[in-house]
Amino acid sequence: MKFSEMPYARPDTEAVKKQLTELMERLKNAATYEEAKAAFLEEQKASLAVETQATLASIRHSIDTRDTFYDEEEKFWNTFSPELEEYQQAWKAAMLESKFRPEFTAEYGDLMFVNAEIARKCFTPEIIPEMQQENDLVQAYEKLLASAQIPFEGKTYTLSQLTPLKSDPDDARRLAAWQADAKWSMEHAAELDADIEKYAKGWRFERISLVASAIMRVAMYEMLYMADIPAGVAINEAVEIAKHYESPEVVKFINGILGSFARGELKE
């Protein structure tokens, strides 16, 4: 089956969580290794099915970040994946504590237990909101990078298209490609930060949180350089993201700045 033909469907989050919880209980209560192994194999199959859908959404979103369907699906996974991690960590803990660990090791090796022990040290439920926030910001950043239009050697490149040229065998061409990349980044960072400060009346840029400034940069860039995204859509998207991570006052502040920016900078 070709990648383009692989079916995608958003999973039922509560059903997935319930299934993983039930499989964990079966593992814990297994009277024989065969019962424990059956629960293990079902968990592997269920997790693979979920991971496949997440991967499909991620790759298809990366192919075209303007695709509204997969943009929404990526946002869904930004939230759900960290939530699912808590259930996957509980499963790992049950495997580590299983009385059938010697039998699992004999059949499958010890690596999965070593990896589970490492993973257990890197997660706590308290960091789920931060994981979700990181995912949202990474998605916004990727959209910004994908929309870049960088002039180089008489042509226009996206960052992805420019990347191979930054490893060109010719020293001069390789240096020029890196300089074009850096020039674009520096020019737009200064421009967007200046716009934020311009419309943040009474506020210095340094007083604005990193999250709020990142959200506004992406929205302003969309309005200035992505003609297929209406200003209202860019602003609404920014406000909705901000609602998850900032206070109502900051959300109102972001909405006000972006509205003023749109009225002051965009041509009718």
Secondary structure, 3 states (H helix, E strand, C coil): CCHHHCCCCCCCHHHHHHHHHHHHHHHHHCCCHHHHHHHHHHHHHHHHHHHHHHHHHHHHHHHCCCCHHHHHHHHHHHHHHHHHHHHHHHHHHHHHHCCCHHHHHHHHCCHHHHHHHHHHHCCCHHHHHHHHHHHHHHHHHHHHHHCCCEEECCEEECHHHHHHHHHCCCHHHHHHHHHHHHHHHHHHHHHHHHHHHHHCCCCCHHHCCHHHHHHHHHHHHHHHHCCCCCHHHHHHHHHHHHHHHCCHHHHHHHHHHHHHHHHHHCCC
